[in-house]
Amino acid sequence: MWERQLFERPTLEKIEAAERFRRDGNAAYADRNFGLAAVCYRK
């Protein structure tokens, strides 16, 4: 559901969300939580 809501948002908000997902994915990867990192990167 979040992805659909995100899809409907303005472009700037999409870019900000993508940056947030990337940061979260990088943090999860650094903690060796590869499953969570993959989920973040897919968003």
MARVEXFI-186358 format. One record per residue (C-alpha): residue in one letter; chain; residue number from 0; x negated, y negated, z. Coordinates in pm, 1 decimal. Last residue first. Layout:
A	A	NUM	X	Y	Z $
...
//
This chain:
K	A	42	-1138.8	-9.8	-297.8 $
R	A	41	-1357.0	279.8	-410.1 $
Y	A	40	-1661.4	132.2	-234.3 $
C	A	39	-1484.0	129.5	100.9 $
V	A	38	-1373.8	492.8	66.6 $
A	A	37	-1724.7	598.5	-35.8 $
A	A	36	-1873.3	422.4	266.4 $
L	A	35	-1624.1	598.6	493.5 $
G	A	34	-1735.8	936.1	360.3 $
F	A	33	-2104.6	843.5	372.9 $
N	A	32	-2113.0	757.6	741.2 $
R	A	31	-2494.2	740.0	752.1 $
D	A	30	-2478.1	428.2	972.2 $
A	A	29	-2641.9	236.1	685.8 $
Y	A	28	-2374.3	377.9	454.3 $
A	A	27	-2099.2	252.4	686.4 $
A	A	26	-2255.8	-94.3	692.3 $
N	A	25	-2290.2	-96.8	312.7 $
G	A	24	-1928.9	9.4	272.4 $
D	A	23	-1807.7	-262.9	508.7 $
R	A	22	-2013.1	-522.2	319.8 $
R	A	21	-1878.7	-394.6	-14.7 $
F	A	20	-1518.9	-395.3	113.2 $
R	A	19	-1564.7	-755.4	234.0 $
E	A	18	-1709.8	-861.9	-102.4 $
A	A	17	-1416.6	-698.8	-281.0 $
A	A	16	-1173.7	-876.0	-47.1 $
E	A	15	-1331.3	-1213.4	-124.3 $
I	A	14	-1311.8	-1141.9	-498.1 $
K	A	13	-946.6	-1039.6	-472.1 $
E	A	12	-870.1	-1354.1	-271.6 $
L	A	11	-1026.7	-1567.3	-545.0 $
T	A	10	-825.5	-1385.8	-813.2 $
P	A	9	-487.1	-1454.0	-654.7 $
R	A	8	-310.9	-1165.1	-479.2 $
E	A	7	-91.5	-902.5	-645.7 $
F	A	6	-361.8	-638.7	-661.8 $
L	A	5	-431.8	-688.0	-290.6 $
Q	A	4	-72.6	-602.0	-210.1 $
R	A	3	-99.8	-293.3	-429.1 $
E	A	2	-429.5	-196.1	-269.0 $
W	A	1	-284.9	-242.3	79.4 $
M	A	0	0.0	0.0	0.0 $
//
